[in-house]
Structures are given as structure tokens and as C-alpha cells.
Amino acid sequence: MTTAALSPNGLRLTRKGRLAITFSAALLVLAGVFALAPSGAEASNTSNSAGVIEVIVSPGDSLWSIAKAAKPDQDPRETIYEIKAMNLIQGSQVFPGQIIQISAN
């Protein structure tokens, strides 16, 4: 099986050849997107001068996991209570992309 045939005008790609090149290019673009994408809430944490940490919720994050990561030496229930009060969260769900503020102390 060949993917190119010689024609009087030079090299000509067959349908399979065009598909192979398109598929390869799409894989390269996809790999670039994943390489540049932020991963996890840890990578997207920011801090400001008022003693507040901002966390951007990632897929799979929960209030419990965010509380444990932000204040590992404190009871997560206390941290969750602070997070809910500070961010006016009624229930227990957080959503990817949501920005949550946590006191730094």
C-alpha cells in the first residue's frame, strides 16, 4: 500500500495520505492544548495582600478536598464552615471554574 502516487505534476497524495496527515496534525494540536492547560486547583491558587487565598475549583474537587489542601493542620469541618460563610455557599456543592476565597490564617 502506498500513500502517494507519482503524477506528471509531481507528488500527489491519496485519500489515505491526506487522512494520515490530518490525523497527525490533530494529534499535535491536541497534545499542545493539554500541555498548556492548567492542572488542578493547586496550580491555579492565587493569593492577595488581604490574607485571602483564591482557589479555582477543578473538576473532581469538593469542599472537603479544598479544605484539606488549604489548611491540612485544621479540622476540615471548621475550614468548610469558614469557606461556606466567606463565599455565601448554601449547600455542599462547588463547580469547576468557581472561584472560592479562603482566609489565609
C-alpha positions as CSV (number, residue, x, y, z in Angstrom):
1,M,0.0,0.0,0.0
2,T,1.4,3.3,-1.0
3,T,0.1,6.7,0.2
4,A,1.5,8.7,-2.6
5,A,1.4,8.3,-6.4
6,L,3.7,9.9,-8.9
7,S,1.9,12.1,-11.4
8,P,3.2,14.3,-14.2
9,N,2.9,17.4,-11.9
10,G,4.9,15.8,-9.1
11,L,3.8,14.1,-5.9
12,R,0.1,13.5,-5.3
13,L,-1.4,12.5,-2.0
14,T,-4.1,9.8,-2.0
15,R,-7.1,9.9,0.3
16,K,-5.3,7.7,2.9
17,G,-2.3,10.1,2.8
18,R,-4.4,13.1,3.4
19,L,-6.2,11.4,6.3
20,A,-2.9,10.4,7.9
21,I,-1.6,14.0,7.7
22,T,-4.8,15.4,9.0
23,F,-4.9,12.9,11.9
24,S,-1.2,13.6,12.8
25,A,-1.8,17.4,12.8
26,A,-4.9,17.0,15.0
27,L,-2.9,14.9,17.5
28,L,-0.2,17.6,17.7
29,V,-2.8,20.3,18.3
30,L,-4.5,18.2,21.0
31,A,-1.2,17.5,22.7
32,G,-0.4,21.2,22.7
33,V,-3.7,22.0,24.3
34,F,-3.2,19.5,27.1
35,A,0.4,20.7,27.7
36,L,-0.7,24.3,28.1
37,A,-3.8,23.6,30.2
38,P,-3.6,24.2,34.0
39,S,-4.0,21.1,36.1
40,G,-5.8,21.0,39.4
41,A,-6.7,23.7,41.9
42,E,-3.2,23.8,43.4
43,A,-1.8,25.2,40.1
44,S,-4.5,27.9,40.0
45,N,-4.3,29.2,43.5
46,T,-3.6,32.9,43.9
47,S,-3.0,34.9,47.0
48,N,-3.6,38.6,47.7
49,S,-2.4,41.0,50.3
50,A,-5.6,40.8,52.5
51,G,-4.7,37.3,53.8
52,V,-7.1,35.6,51.4
53,I,-6.3,32.7,49.2
54,E,-8.3,32.3,46.0
55,V,-8.8,28.8,44.7
56,I,-10.3,28.0,41.3
57,V,-12.3,24.8,41.6
58,S,-11.1,22.0,39.3
59,P,-13.2,19.0,38.1
60,G,-13.4,16.5,40.9
61,D,-12.8,19.0,43.7
62,S,-15.1,19.1,46.8
63,L,-15.3,21.4,49.7
64,W,-13.6,18.7,51.8
65,S,-10.6,18.3,49.4
66,I,-10.2,22.0,49.1
67,A,-10.3,22.5,52.9
68,K,-7.8,19.7,53.4
69,A,-5.4,21.2,50.9
70,A,-5.8,24.7,52.1
71,K,-5.4,24.0,55.8
72,P,-4.0,20.5,56.4
73,D,-3.4,21.0,60.2
74,Q,-7.0,22.2,60.9
75,D,-10.2,20.1,61.1
76,P,-11.7,20.2,57.6
77,R,-15.2,20.8,59.0
78,E,-14.1,24.1,60.5
79,T,-12.4,25.1,57.3
80,I,-15.5,24.2,55.3
81,Y,-17.7,26.3,57.6
82,E,-15.3,29.3,57.0
83,I,-15.4,28.7,53.3
84,K,-19.2,28.5,53.1
85,A,-19.6,31.6,55.2
86,M,-17.0,33.6,53.4
87,N,-18.3,32.7,49.9
88,L,-22.0,32.6,50.7
89,I,-22.3,28.9,49.7
90,Q,-25.6,27.4,50.8
91,G,-25.2,23.7,50.0
92,S,-22.2,21.5,49.8
93,Q,-21.5,21.6,46.0
94,V,-18.8,23.5,44.2
95,F,-18.5,23.7,40.5
96,P,-15.4,23.6,38.1
97,G,-14.3,27.1,37.4
98,Q,-15.9,28.6,40.5
99,I,-13.5,30.9,42.5
100,I,-13.5,30.3,46.2
101,Q,-11.9,32.5,48.8
102,I,-10.2,31.0,51.9
103,S,-8.8,33.0,54.8
104,A,-5.0,32.5,54.9
105,N,-4.8,32.4,58.7
